[in-house]
Amino acid sequence: SSGINAEYGSADADFAEADDSFPSEKYSRSEEMIQRFVRVDHAGEVGANDIYAGQMAVLGRSEVAPLIQHMWDQEKAHQAKMKELIGEHRVRPTVLLPFWRVAGFALGAGSALLGKEAAMACTVAVEDTIV
C-alpha cells in the first residue's frame, strides 16, 4: 500500500489539492459570467424601457398608446428584476448606460415620429432580437 502511494501519490493529497484550487477558480469564472450576463441584460432592459418612453412621448395620446403602455409596463417589471439582480450579484452597470439611455429614447421617439407602423416595427424588431 505504501509503495503504491509513493509511486502514484496519495489520492487524498490529490483531492485536497484539487479541492483548494479548482472549485474556487470555477466559482470565480462562473461569477464573472453571471456578472457579464446581468450587466448585458440590465442594459437591454434599460434600453427597452427608454424605447417605450420615447414612443409614449410621441404617441401617448394615440389609439396605440394603451398597447405601448402595456408593453412598457412589462418592461418596467423586467427592469426592476434586473435592478434587483444587479444588487444581488454586486454588478457594476455598463459605463455606457447614459449613452444607451439617450439612444433608446431617440430610437423610440424617432420610430414613433415615422408613424404607428414604424413604432410597432421597431418594437417587434427589438423584442425578437432580445428574446
N, C-alpha and C positions, 0 to 999 in steps of 0.2 A: 504494500500500500504506500509506504513512504517513498519507494522507488518511483512509483507512478507519479506522485505529487512532485518529486524532484525533477522528473523528466518533463512532465506536461504542465506543471504549475498547479496551484490549488484552485479548485473550482470556486471555493468561497472567496478567495482573493480576487479572482477574475470578476466575479459577480459584484463584489464590493466596489471594484474599480469602475466597472460599467455603470453601476448604480449611482456613483457620485458624479459622473460627468455626463453621460448620455441623456438621462431624463431631463436634467437641467438645461442642456443645450436644446433638446427637443421642445421643452416648455418655452424657452426663450424664442425659438423660431416660431412656435405656434402663437405666442403672444404678439410677436411682430406682425404676423399675418392678420390676426384679429384686428390689430390697430390699423393696419392698412385698409382692410375691408370696411371697418367702421368709418374711417376718415373719408373714403370714397363714397360710401352710401350716404353719409351725412351731407356731403357736398351735393349729391344728387337730389336729396330731399329738399335741401335749401333752394337749389336751383328750380326745382319743380314748383315749390311754393311761390317763388318770385315770378315765375312764368304766369301762374294763375293770378297773382296780384296785378301784373301788367295787363292781362286780359280783362280783368274786372275793372281796372281803371278806365278802359276804353268801352267795354261792352256791359258795364254794370247795370245799365238801365234797359238793356235789350231783352228780347224774348229768350236768348240763350243764357242770360245771367243766372237763372236758377241751376242750370246744368253745370255751368262753370263753377258756381259756388259749391255745389255738391262735390265736385271733383277736388276743389280746393280744400274743402273740409276734410276729405280723406287724406290729402297730402299733409295737412296740419297734424293729423294723428300720426302719420308716418314720421314726420319731422320730430314730433315730441318723443317718439320711441328712440329715434337716433340720438337725440339730445341726451336721453337717459343712458344710452349705451356709451356715449362719449364720456360721461362722468363715471360710469361703472368701470370702464376699461382705461380710464385716465388717458384718453386720446387727445392729442392736440389737433384741432381742426386745421384744415389746409390754410396756409398763409394766403392763398389766392381767393379766399372766400369773399372779400369785399368786391373784387372784380367779377367774380362768379355771380354775385347777387345783382350787380348792375346789368350784367349780360343777360341774366334770366328775366329780369323785369323788361329790358329792352326787347328781348325776343317775344315775350308775351304781348306787350303793348304793340310792337311792330306787326306781329301777325294779326292782332285784332284790328289794327288800322287798315289792313288789307281786306277785312271783312270777316263775317262769321265763319265762312267756309275755311278760310286760311287759318283762323284761330283754332278751329277743330282739327284741321290737318296737322298743325303744329303739335297739338295735344296728343293726337294719335301717334305721331312720329316719336315724340318724347317717351310716351308710355310704352310703346312697342320696343324702343331701344333699351330702356332701363329695366324692363321685366325680363 
